[in-house]
Amino acid sequence: MSGHDPEPSDDELVSRVLDGDRNAFGDLVQRYQGRILRLGWGFFHNQDAAQDFAQDVFLKAYAGLASFRKASSFSTWLTRIAYNDGINAQRKFGRYQSMDSEPEENRLLSPEDAFLVSESVAELRSAMTRLPEHYAVCLDLYFREGMKYEDIGKVTGFPVNTIKSHVFRAKRDLRVALTNGGKEGL
């Protein structure tokens, strides 16, 4: 046995949880908490609500773990639970919006460069709010979460070709909006 054991896979952690190891579920929570919080933020636009949402999602996942059939990866299954909960709760909170985040590298920029970056980010956020909701969700899951089209399909229920089309159209619409300085139709 080496001094540096590889990190256990999701399947290994799930098996350990089902065998009674509650700490293994904590490892899964730590691994996917960022993704679920970002989805929660997208649905609720509020940090406290996003944290409550994430806690609820992980509780549902824990309670339903015995029914996890491994037809998809654990991360896809968990994201599907979060997506469904978010869609159901969305009626109360309004439309999905991508999570605002500022890269840490921006703190190292000169004031002038930081201003230019913040203006560009503001234009991008504004353009994102004008995208159809299903475009924004697919774009976030593809680029921000690094999910494959097939996994996004399992999460959203959209066919893979529809997801590819949504991502393509979202990129095209963002390019047009940003090329026109945020003023469509110029």
N, C-alpha and C positions, 0 to 999 in steps of 0.2 A: 504494500500500500504506500503510495507516494504521499508527500507532505502537502500536495495541492490537488485535492479531489475536484473533478469537474462539477459544475453546477448541475443539479438534478433537472431532468426534463419535466415539462408540465405533466406528462403521463405518469412519471414516477411520483411526483408530488400528489397527484390525484389519487393514485393507488395508496400512498401513505395516509392520506386523509381518510379514505374509505376504510383503512385498517385501524383507524382510531387516533392517528397522529394529528392533533389540532394545530400544532405548530407548523406543519407542512402547508396548511391553508394560509397561514400568515405569510409564508413565502410567496404563495400565488397572489395574495393581495398586494404585497410589496411590488411584485413583478408587473402587475397590471393596473395599479392604482392611478398612475398618471393618465393612461388611456381613458379610464372610466371617468375620472374627474374632468378631462377635456370634453368628453361627450356630455357630461352633466352641465358643464359651463355653456356649451352650445345650445342646450335646451332651455336652461333656466336663467342665464346671464347674471348669476349671483353666486358668489363663492360658498356661502353657507348652504344654499339650496343644492349646489353641485356636490358638496361634501355629504349632505344627507342622502342625496340620490346615490352616490357611490356606496355609501354604507348599506342602503337598501338593496342595491344590486348584488353586493357581495353576500349579504344575508340570504337572498334568494338563491344565489349560486351555491352557497354552502348547503342550504336546505334541499336543493335539487340535485346535488352532486351524484347521488346514487342513480339518478335517471340519465346521467351523461353517458351517451352510447358511443362516443368517439367516432361518430359519422363525420365529424369535422374536428379541427384542433380545439383544445380547451379555450384558447384565446378567442377564436371565432365564436364558440358557444357562449362565452361570457359577454362578448361584445353584442351578440344577438339579444341576450337578456337585457343589457343596458339600452340598446336601441329601441326594443319593444317598450320598455318602461318609459323611456323618454318620449316616444311617440304618443303613448297613452296619456302621459302627464302634460304633454305639449298643449293640449286644448286649454289648459289653465294658464300657461305661461307664454304662449305665442310661438312664433316661428323660430326654427333652428338657426343659429348663427355660429360661425367659426369662432373658436376661442381666441381671444386677444392674447398675444404673448410677445414679449420683446426679448430677442436674443441677448444673452449676456455680453456678447462681443460689442454690442452697441455702447456699453458703458465705457469702453476704451477709446471711443472716437473723440475727435476734436468737437467743440461745440457746433461749429459750422456743419461738419459731416453728420453729427448726431441730428441736427435740425433737418438736413436733407433726407436722412433715413426716416425720421419720424413723419415727415411730409409724405414720403413714398408709402410708408406703412399705412398712414391715414387714407391715402387714395385707394390702396388695395382693399382695406377694410370696407370703405364706402362702396367700392365696386362689388365686393363679396356680398354685401347686404342686398344688392339688386339682383343677384343670381336667384333663379328658382331654387327653392329649398332642397329638392332632391339632387340638384347639381352640387350644391354646397356640401351636403352630407357625403356624397360620393367622392368629391374632391378632397375633403378632409380625411376620410378613411384611406384614400389612396396615397396622398402625399404626406400628410402629417403622421398617420399611423403606420404607413408602409405596408398596408394590406394588399393582397393580390385581388384581382378582379373576382375570382371565384369565391374568395372569402367574403368580399363585400356583398356578393350576391346572396350568400348564406345569411349575412347579417340583415340586409335590407329586403330580401325577397325579390329583388330586381334580377332579370336575366343578365348574364355576363355581357352580351352585346349592348344592352341598354346602359349598363354601367360604363362601358367603354365610350358610348355615345355621350353620356352625361359628362364624363371627365373631359372628352374632346370639346364639347360645346361650352363647358364652363371655362376651359382655358382660352378658347376662341373669344368668348364674351368678355373675359377679363382683359385679354390683349387689346380688344377694340376699345373698351372703356378706358384703359390706361394709356393707350396711344392717343386717344382724343382728350387727354388731360382730365379724365373723369367726366367729360361732357359728351355723352353719346349723341350721335347725329351730326357732328361737325364735319 
